[in-house]
Amino acid sequence: MPTLKIKTLHCITTEDNMGNDECLLEVLGGGAQRSYSNNMNNGDTWELNDDVPFNNRVEVKLTDLDLGYWPDRHDNLGKHSINADPADNEKKTFKQDGAHYELTYSVVP
Protein backbone atom coordinates (compact mmCIF):
# COMPACT_ATOMS: atom_id res chain seq x y z
CA MET A 1 0.00 0.00 0.00
CA PRO A 2 1.50 3.39 -0.97
CA THR A 3 2.03 6.03 1.70
CA LEU A 4 1.64 9.78 1.35
CA LYS A 5 4.28 11.44 3.49
CA ILE A 6 2.97 14.93 4.20
CA LYS A 7 5.95 17.08 5.12
CA THR A 8 5.17 20.81 5.26
CA LEU A 9 2.62 23.43 4.30
CA HIS A 10 4.20 26.83 3.62
CA CYS A 11 2.12 30.03 3.54
CA ILE A 12 3.39 32.58 1.06
CA THR A 13 0.24 34.75 1.12
CA THR A 14 -2.85 34.35 3.30
CA GLU A 15 -6.37 34.60 1.91
CA ASP A 16 -7.47 36.84 4.78
CA ASN A 17 -6.51 40.50 4.33
CA MET A 18 -6.09 41.04 8.06
CA GLY A 19 -4.75 38.38 10.38
CA ASN A 20 -4.15 34.71 9.86
CA ASP A 21 -5.89 31.99 7.88
CA GLU A 22 -7.56 29.21 9.85
CA CYS A 23 -6.29 26.40 7.62
CA LEU A 24 -7.96 23.03 7.27
CA LEU A 25 -5.93 20.51 5.27
CA GLU A 26 -7.87 17.37 4.34
CA VAL A 27 -6.64 14.11 2.83
CA LEU A 28 -9.53 12.08 1.42
CA GLY A 29 -10.16 9.07 -0.77
CA GLY A 30 -8.26 5.92 -1.55
CA GLY A 31 -9.10 4.55 1.88
CA ALA A 32 -7.60 7.61 3.61
CA GLN A 33 -9.36 10.21 5.72
CA ARG A 34 -7.29 12.71 7.68
CA SER A 35 -7.74 16.34 8.60
CA TYR A 36 -5.32 18.82 10.11
CA SER A 37 -5.95 22.38 11.32
CA ASN A 38 -3.62 25.25 12.10
CA ASN A 39 -3.60 29.06 12.01
CA MET A 40 -1.11 30.45 9.49
CA ASN A 41 0.29 33.85 8.52
CA ASN A 42 2.47 35.01 5.63
CA GLY A 43 5.84 33.26 5.79
CA ASP A 44 4.76 30.50 8.21
CA THR A 45 5.79 26.88 7.62
CA TRP A 46 3.72 24.17 9.26
CA GLU A 47 5.68 20.97 9.92
CA LEU A 48 3.07 18.20 9.55
CA ASN A 49 5.39 15.18 9.17
CA ASP A 50 2.59 12.61 8.93
CA ASP A 51 2.27 9.37 6.97
CA VAL A 52 -1.06 8.51 5.32
CA PRO A 53 -1.48 5.06 3.71
CA PHE A 54 -3.83 5.05 0.70
CA ASN A 55 -4.93 3.08 -2.36
CA ASN A 56 -4.33 4.32 -5.94
CA ARG A 57 -5.21 8.01 -5.56
CA VAL A 58 -5.89 10.51 -2.79
CA GLU A 59 -7.24 14.08 -2.83
CA VAL A 60 -5.64 16.86 -0.78
CA LYS A 61 -7.83 19.90 -0.13
CA LEU A 62 -7.00 23.19 1.62
CA THR A 63 -9.70 25.43 3.10
CA ASP A 64 -9.57 28.70 5.06
CA LEU A 65 -12.23 28.35 7.76
CA ASP A 66 -14.13 31.55 8.30
CA LEU A 67 -17.60 32.02 9.78
CA GLY A 68 -18.98 29.47 7.34
CA TYR A 69 -21.98 31.57 6.35
CA TRP A 70 -22.67 34.92 4.73
CA PRO A 71 -20.94 37.39 4.88
CA ASP A 72 -17.81 35.30 5.53
CA ARG A 73 -18.11 31.81 4.06
CA HIS A 74 -15.27 29.26 4.18
CA ASP A 75 -12.77 29.77 1.36
CA ASN A 76 -11.68 26.88 -0.86
CA LEU A 77 -7.97 27.47 -1.48
CA GLY A 78 -7.58 24.52 -3.83
CA LYS A 79 -7.39 20.76 -4.16
CA HIS A 80 -5.09 18.30 -5.86
CA SER A 81 -5.09 14.60 -6.67
CA ILE A 82 -1.98 12.62 -5.82
CA ASN A 83 -1.50 9.17 -7.31
CA ALA A 84 0.51 6.20 -6.05
CA ASP A 85 3.54 6.83 -8.29
CA PRO A 86 6.78 7.25 -6.29
CA ALA A 87 7.62 10.91 -5.60
CA ASP A 88 10.21 12.66 -3.44
CA ASN A 89 9.87 16.20 -2.10
CA GLU A 90 7.20 17.15 -4.64
CA LYS A 91 5.18 20.36 -4.28
CA LYS A 92 1.51 21.15 -4.85
CA THR A 93 0.47 24.80 -4.97
CA PHE A 94 -2.82 26.18 -3.66
CA LYS A 95 -3.54 29.60 -5.22
CA GLN A 96 -7.27 30.18 -5.12
CA ASP A 97 -9.11 33.14 -3.61
CA GLY A 98 -5.95 35.29 -3.42
CA ALA A 99 -4.00 32.85 -1.22
CA HIS A 100 -0.71 31.15 -2.04
CA TYR A 101 0.37 27.98 -0.20
CA GLU A 102 2.82 25.19 -1.05
CA LEU A 103 2.51 21.62 0.23
CA THR A 104 5.65 19.48 0.22
CA TYR A 105 5.17 15.72 0.20
CA SER A 106 6.55 12.37 -0.90
CA VAL A 107 4.89 9.14 -2.00
CA VAL A 108 6.49 5.84 -1.01
CA PRO A 109 5.21 2.70 -2.80
RAVENWO-V407812 format. One record per backbone hydrogen bond with DSSP energy under -0.5 kcal/mol. NH is the residue of the N-H (numbers start at 0). CO is the residue of the C=O. E is the energy in kcal/mol with one decimal. If there is no record, write none. Layout:
nh=NH co=CO e=E
nh=NH co=CO e=E
This chain:
nh=1 co=53 e=-0.5
nh=2 co=107 e=-2.6
nh=3 co=51 e=-3.0
nh=4 co=2 e=-0.6
nh=4 co=105 e=-3.2
nh=5 co=3 e=-0.9
nh=5 co=49 e=-2.5
nh=6 co=4 e=-0.6
nh=6 co=103 e=-2.4
nh=7 co=103 e=-1.1
nh=8 co=45 e=-1.8
nh=9 co=101 e=-3.0
nh=10 co=43 e=-3.0
nh=11 co=9 e=-0.7
nh=11 co=99 e=-2.8
nh=12 co=99 e=-1.9
nh=20 co=39 e=-2.9
nh=22 co=20 e=-1.1
nh=22 co=37 e=-2.2
nh=23 co=62 e=-2.6
nh=24 co=35 e=-2.7
nh=25 co=23 e=-0.5
nh=25 co=60 e=-2.9
nh=26 co=33 e=-2.8
nh=27 co=25 e=-0.5
nh=27 co=58 e=-2.8
nh=28 co=31 e=-1.3
nh=31 co=28 e=-1.9
nh=33 co=26 e=-2.4
nh=35 co=24 e=-2.4
nh=37 co=22 e=-1.8
nh=39 co=20 e=-2.6
nh=42 co=10 e=-2.6
nh=43 co=40 e=-2.3
nh=45 co=8 e=-3.0
nh=46 co=44 e=-0.6
nh=47 co=6 e=-2.0
nh=47 co=45 e=-1.0
nh=48 co=6 e=-1.6
nh=49 co=5 e=-2.0
nh=51 co=3 e=-2.8
nh=53 co=1 e=-2.4
nh=54 co=29 e=-2.5
nh=56 co=54 e=-2.9
nh=57 co=81 e=-2.4
nh=58 co=27 e=-3.3
nh=59 co=79 e=-3.1
nh=60 co=25 e=-2.6
nh=61 co=77 e=-2.7
nh=62 co=23 e=-2.3
nh=63 co=74 e=-2.9
nh=64 co=21 e=-3.3
nh=64 co=62 e=-0.7
nh=65 co=63 e=-0.6
nh=66 co=71 e=-0.8
nh=67 co=71 e=-2.0
nh=68 co=71 e=-0.6
nh=71 co=68 e=-2.3
nh=74 co=63 e=-2.6
nh=75 co=73 e=-0.5
nh=76 co=61 e=-2.5
nh=76 co=74 e=-0.7
nh=77 co=61 e=-0.8
nh=79 co=59 e=-2.4
nh=81 co=57 e=-3.0
nh=83 co=55 e=-1.3
nh=86 co=106 e=-1.9
nh=89 co=104 e=-2.3
nh=91 co=102 e=-2.0
nh=93 co=100 e=-2.6
nh=94 co=92 e=-0.6
nh=95 co=76 e=-1.6
nh=98 co=95 e=-1.8
nh=99 co=12 e=-2.6
nh=100 co=93 e=-2.4
nh=101 co=9 e=-2.3
nh=102 co=91 e=-3.0
nh=103 co=7 e=-2.8
nh=104 co=89 e=-2.2
nh=105 co=4 e=-1.7
nh=106 co=86 e=-2.2
nh=107 co=2 e=-2.5
